[in-house]
Amino acid sequence: MMRINLLPPEILEKRKSERRLVYVVLVAVLVVIVLAGVYGFANLQLSDKNKQVTMLEQELAEKQNQAQSLVVFELNADELARRTTIAQTALASRINWSQLYDELSLIMPSDLWVTVLVTDQTSGLQLDGFAVDSETDSPDLGHKSIAKLLVRLADLDQLRDVWLTNAAKTTLGEDAAIQFSVTAGVDASMSTSLSAGN
């Protein structure tokens, strides 16, 4: 079957143009719908991001307020550290005499006694005293108790350079005795560390 079109070619061309125009309009409408959808989706995401930014700004403001309230503690911690350093520096060369006296009282042999106890930061320790000396003792036990004292003094961490500077037989009242004198240096660093540990 054969189709014959009796319309003039101008009208045919016009109808083709109208059909093309319909397609172009349809494509333009689709493009506008797609762009509107993309714009709406982007706008929705932007709104969500703005809400998140607002929440983060509020959280940041709260954290900054908390941090401002904690600045006082940081300043106090710095001041405490500074004072601790000053106290440690001041106490670094201090000798804990009470601890040394306690240890001396614990190690002193029972058959001797001290009459003079001199302690000084620079010169150290000096002990003068008497030991019981019975003339019938064999061997001479008076010197043995002094030797025992010297060994015990040398074992103390706070003392160094323990020396027997004098030991002589004498009488105390009517009893025989040995008068002795002991000197020792005092180690300030050991004394301070021991007192810190107790």
Buried (B, 14 or more C-beta within 10 A) or exposed (E): EEEEEEEEEEEEEEEEEEEEEEEEEEEEEEEEEEEEEEEEEEEEEEEEEEEEEEEEEEEEEEEEEEEEEEEEEEEEEEEEEEEEEEEEEEEEEEBBBEBBEEBBEEBBBEBBEBEEEEBEEEEBBBBBBBBBBEEEEEEEBBBBBBBBBBEBBEEBEBBEEBEBEEBEBEEBEEEBBBBBBBBBBBBBEBBBBBBEEE
